Amino acid sequence: MRLFSPLSEVERKKLIEERKKSSTFWKIIHLLGSLRLAIFLLLSIAFGCAIATFLESRLDTQVAQFYIYKSPWFFGWLILLCVNLFAVTLTRIPWKKRHLGFIVTHYGIIILLMGALVGLKKGFEGFITLEAGDAPSNRLATKDTVLLVKNPILNEIEEFRFPAELWKPSPKSPRALNIPGTGLKFYADDYARELFLSEDITKEPNSESSGVLIELKSKMANQAVRYVLLKNDPSRGAEDFFGMARLEMKDPSPAEEMSFHESAVLFANAPDQSVIHAHEGVSSNYRYFLLWDNPAVANRSLFVVLIGQDGEKRTWPLNEIIHKTVDLPGEAKMEVAEYWPNFSLKEGKPTSLSGEPLNPAILVHIHWQNDRRANLIFRLWDSPDGIINYQLLRKGKIYQEGQIERDKPLSLGWGDWSATLLKFEPRASIKREIQKIKPAESAVAQLLPSGLHCWIEDKKTKEKTQPLWILSGYPQSFVLDNIPLQISFGFKTITLPFRVSLEKFEVPRNEGSDSPSDFISTLRFEDPQTGKTVIGKAHMNYPASFPGGLWRSVLGLNYKFSQSSWNPQDLNESTLQVLYDPGWPLKWVGSLMICLGILTMFLISPKPPVVLDKDTKSIPKDENSSCQPTTPRSIS
């Protein structure tokens, strides 16, 4: 069949009606290309977009995307609209010259919609926070939350979309997911935007440390703070009090030096997500990472990288310093205390699921000393008869000492602050429990990230594991029917095919004021496959692109880094938005075709009809028609 034909309009319409009656195929084409279907689809999409606009203005963009823009029905409606637009052009075959603009416009709309669908499915928007001097990173965080399940039966990590913030599980309506190949089911019955880790002193017959739970309170400040201390424990033997003083539980010593301690859990697969705790509230100002020597190579090795206070970088092979102490500049010492080849959390405690380095992590301790005479010290220790003694020191000198009794406030001489001993155990350990609501009594609470309360259940026997909280970003382990599962919950991360680091961050100011005039991130891009290194700058309204090049920009293959936010307290930190849209060229081509098609419809328009007098019969006139009126009258 010829797409363009010299047939007259009468013959063309007759051909269309005959094939519509005689062919099932053309009946379907005319049904898919009907005007009624087009109106229904357009009204439905318009109604959905109106609801999405309302949700976006009243609630959040994520809500609108989840329920409308990224929902299966919206994708289906857009695809059906593309089919309708394509079918309506087929119903006009054979085309005439005046149909050219109509065809180009409709195909332009189809290409534009296809570009939008490709962008939604294959493109992404993510965010990355970089700090000058840190190791290069290739992991982005998106706003979508997912559940990752390491399935030992299928030997793969499965990702499930799990928008807990938008579709919250509850005890009355828990969310459930089947874990393929295991006969097990995942259940979640609660979600909390923030959780609290409560700590309390409990009896432990095998412990060699005594422990106290002590409360410091101020009526004027209307504030009470509780601390758990374990005697002579390197990690819990001392705590910082708002940077003003130090609480410690240890036997008295005449030493004039104060020991400081910083611990960190470093992850090789996520070097930017280290967990660091300064036990006395004083940071070491060291930056350290656990890195692969080459992430793309199978036989790779792990290295511990430390950036000192002077900016100098030091590197050690991990296998040479495990369970060893190394000297650092500034008379500090670093100890690699633990190594987990396949890190996971089990009942709130770190463990390794296997000996394979699938998720390597290490525990690092940094120790250093400073002059203690410039600080306030509140020291506690127990005697063999169970009496709790105390000393209060200022600038290294004791200004008050004695015994502290349980539940009786002791004035500290720090304004109206007083200390009360709430609990004492001669053989103690710390009991930790994750709670949704901050505990008010007899516990120390630490703020934790969001989490899911969940368990695993056997679909046949209905046997289930103990319910546990899965904290965002921290994997949790479950074992049922001898099947070990590692499950993690959090924001979906995207791994870039290259690494990026922040060289420097600049905030120029408007002349004569402190208001910023621009934000400039100087970025270093490194491609491990080609060894290519590029320096780019992301300004407030001008993104940096990588890998760069005109043809990649035309095809939508560049990653665009735009300035998103900054930290006024730390001008070495910058947060960037990363956009990747492979549907971009289709959107531009479709838009140009729509404009060209509309212009063509104006330029190639049908000739206006000839107006005859009332007595002249209306006869279709065509340049190819041989039928002419026999007795034409004069035109009035």
Order of alpha helices (4+ residues) and beta strands (2+ residues): alpha-alpha-alpha-alpha-alpha-alpha-beta-beta-beta-beta-beta-beta-beta-beta-beta-beta-beta-beta-beta-beta-beta-alpha-beta-beta-beta-beta-beta-beta-beta-beta-beta-beta-beta-beta-beta-beta-beta-beta-beta-beta-beta-alpha-beta-beta-alpha
